[in-house]
Amino acid sequence: MPEEHSERKGMSGGKLSRRAVIGAAAALAGAGLWGRGARAQGQGTLPGAIKSQDGLLTVELDAGLRPVTVAGQLVQLFAYGGRVPGPRLELKAGDTLRLRFVNRLKEPTNLHFHGLHVSPSGNADNIFLEVPPGATQDYEFQIPADHPAGTFWYHPHLHGLVAKQVFLGLSGLLIVRGALDEIPEVAAANEAFAVLKDFAIQGGQVPPPAPMDTVQGREGPVVTVNGKARERFVVPRGGLLRLRLLNASSSRFYHLRLENHPLYLIATDGGALSEPVELDTLLLAPGERAEVLIRGDRNPGSYRLLDLGYDRGVAGMGAFGGTRQAGTRVLAEIVYGEARRPALPLPERLLPVVPLENPVRTRRFVLGHGMQMGRGMVFMINGRIFSPQRVDTSVRLGEVEEWEIVNAGVMDHPFHLHTNPFQIVSRNGYPETVRAWKDVVLVRRGERVRIRVAFKDFPGKTVYHCHILDHEDLGMMGIIEFREGGV
């Protein structure tokens, strides 16, 4: 899990020393352009969610170059449905998503449904599909009936273009509703969404990156929440704010702290924790999500949500040219609203997180970098750069494995596995103290992290990779095959 050194405060007020865990369109009914559902295309759509009805979400979504206002500036960006971030899609476990995707860009692209436990094959979460300029691709899959509720997202995943297309704006939230939403205290909380995203803007355009930007992982000086330079959220006096956070940046980390308020973590990438965990700070690497509760139990007023800055290794690259290390910046304000009576307590319990059984095998993945003739700097897993013609790892469905991920490089790498979520077992040999479901784990330079994963349900091929997306495009990705027979 994402983590910073901190203290966990028990619900009774005592303290346990530990590493802190961290680590659109309007909702429319009626007929859309493609069966029953909603259309999310072009300008003029209202903020909000496109929600499933009667077990089905049918939507048309386009990607195109559009003038979009971010941080008060009109910029030509890549946008889903004319918006940055794109429309929020909401379904329930057991629902079917039927999405017609239109590529209005002048380059190929595709869609990845990040964090969903659905098929990686056919026209489901298949990142090997390529949608040419001007073409249409139909995506369709069912969310499993036992799928956890959580905060997921969609973004492009065409190798070689991923960092560029995400950096230029392509991302959107995908919410699965379920048991977590039905816990009384969570259901009664104010709900808000925060998509954290940085941009580089020059003369109303996004300038191309310098070669060293792609090596380090590109970052932009314009940092936004939901496309705004400073977002505003409301917590009732005596009530709770449920804030869902997504790091949709290509490379930037966010080290969050709320003035005079702890953050109560209730869910990570793959869904709910077993109980709230009190945090002083929350670190989100690219691709990570977190859900926190904020209590309106301080003096009424306005409190700043801060990004404290984080050195992910580029500041120490020396001869490689890295110098960046962001200082503190204000991302949003949390303001107190009307009083809620009676006051709303924190939930004492959330949902069970059952530990995975002992693994049948252990594998080791070493993350590193080097120079390659004709390509310059490349990023590797186990000494190899990505090849679309090579299966790097074959696993058997129905088995549990433990993976040791070792960072032998000079920069931090968030490691992402598609299709099957995992549990973090240990970090540098020290057991993880809070059990959670994850699909991205931060592996700092010099660290070794063990994760445990159960491969279930869906045969096919997909990938694991660094979620600093320039590093993925520069080779730090491997293909995994889920097989029903022997390995």
Buried (B, 14 or more C-beta within 10 A) or exposed (E): BBBBEBEBBEBEEEEEEBBBBBBBBBBBEEEBEBEBBBBBBBEEBEEBBBBBBEEBBBBBBBBBBBEBEBBEEEBBBBBBBBBBBBBBBBBBBBBBBBBBBBBBBEEBBBBBBBBBBBBBBEBBBBBBBBBEEEEEBEBEBBBBEEBBBBBBBBBBBBBEBBBBBBBBBBBBBBBBBBBBBEBEBBEBBBBBBBBBBBBBBEEEEBEEBEEBBBBBBBBBEBBBBBBBBBBEBBBBBBBBBBBBBBBBBBBBBBBBBBBEBBBBBBBBBBBBBBBBBBBBBBBBBBBBBBBBBBBBBBEEEEBBBBBBBBBBBBBBBEEBBBEBEBEEBBBBBBBBBEEBEEBBEBBEEBBEBEEBEEBEEEEEBBBBBEEEEEEEBBBBBBEEBBEEEEEBBBBBBEBBBBBBBBBBBBBBBBBBBBBBBBBBBBBEEEEBBBBBBBBBBBBBBEBBBBBBBBBBBBBBBBBBBBBBBBBBBBBBBBBBBBBEEEE
